[in-house]
Amino acid sequence: MAGRRNLGRAQLELLRYVQERSPVTVRQVAEHLAERRGITRTTVLNVMERLREKGYLTRELIGGIYHYSPLQSRQSLLRDLVRDFVNQALGGSLEPFVAYLAEEAQLTDEELARLQQRVWELRDSAERER
């Protein structure tokens, strides 16, 4: 979808909150973010509407109050955000990301096992395409 790029930190934090607790009202999000970051209700409303316009959130009027929900699953959202990051920040190359994982990331045994499984799946997929 066009217009779904370049999310700022506040937008990402808000989107994560909505993903974890949907459906939510502006008031619920504002109370959470006011505690954590001192963000006002008006700012939260503006950010939520921008996210809706970008195609990340939907809203439904329930009892006279809008309730917001994500338009895609958490897994799908994260995949899209990673793709955007790789394309925009890394110029489409995964090598810097893999170098980061190898040199700096503190991965658990479980995370390493999941990554290894993904590598095997990629290898199998590539072999089938040949």
N, C-alpha and C positions, 0 to 999 in steps of 0.2 A: 504494500500500500504506500502510495506517495504521501509525503508529509509525516512519516513516522520515524524520522531520524533525529539524532541530536537531542537526547534527553539529558537534562541537567541532573545534578545530585538530588536536589529537592524533589524533582519529578520522579526519579528512581525510588527514593525513599517512600514517597507517597504511594507510588504504584505497588511497591512491595507490601505496604500496609494493607492496601485494598485487596491484593492477591490473597493475603493470609486471612482476611476477616470478612470478605464480601458476603452479602451486600452491606455497604456502610453508608452512612450519611456524612455530609460535610461536617456536621457538628462533631461526630465521633472522630473523624480524622483530625479536625482542628484541635480538639482536646488533647489528643495524643501528641501532635506536633507542637502545640503550645508548651506542653510539659518538657519535651525533649529539646526543642530548638527555638522556642519563643515566636513561632510563626502564628500570625493572626488568622481568624476565620476568613476574612476577605481574601487574603493571599491563598489560603487553601482552596477556596471556591474557584479562584482564577486558575490555579494550577490544575485542579480537577477538570475544569471546563476545557483547558488547553489539551489535556490528555484525552478527553472525549473527542475533541475536534481532530486530534491526530489519529484516532482510531484505537486507542488503548483501553478506553473505558466506555461503558454504556450506562445509562441511567433509566430508572423506572420510577414513576410517581406512585407512591404507596401512602395512603392516608394523608395526602397533601404534602408529603416530604419526598424529595428525590433520594433514591438509594442507588449507589454506584456499584458496579461490578466490572471485573476485567472482561475483555472481549475474547481473550485467548487464555489457554492454560498456562500455568507457571512454567512448565517445561518448554512449551512453544515460545513463550516470551523470552526466556533465557537463551534459547537457541538463536532467536532473532537478534537479541542484543549482542551475543557473542559474534555472530556473523557480521553485524555492523562494525563492531570493534576491530575485528580482524581486517575487514576491508578498509576501514577509514584510518585506524591508528597504525596498523601493521602492513598496510599496502597489499593485503591479500595473502601474506605469507604467515604460515603457522610456526615457522622456525623460531622466531623470537619468543613466542609463547611457550613452546616446548623447552627452549633454553631456560626460561624462567622456572618452569616446573622442575627441571633437572637441577638447577643451581640454587634456587631461593625458596621454593615452596616447601612447606612442612606438611608432607602428605602422610596420612595414616596408611597402615597396611591394607585396609579395606579400600581406600581411595586408589592406591596403587593397583590393586587387583581389578577394580572397575576400569581403570585406564588401560591396563593390559588387555582386558576383554575387548574394549573398544578398538584397540590396535589390531587384535586378531580379526575382529569383524571387518575392519577396513581392508585388511590384507585379503580376506576371503572374498569380499566384494570386488576388489580390484582384479583378483584372479578369475572370477566369473565373467568379468567384462572383457577379458582378453580373448 
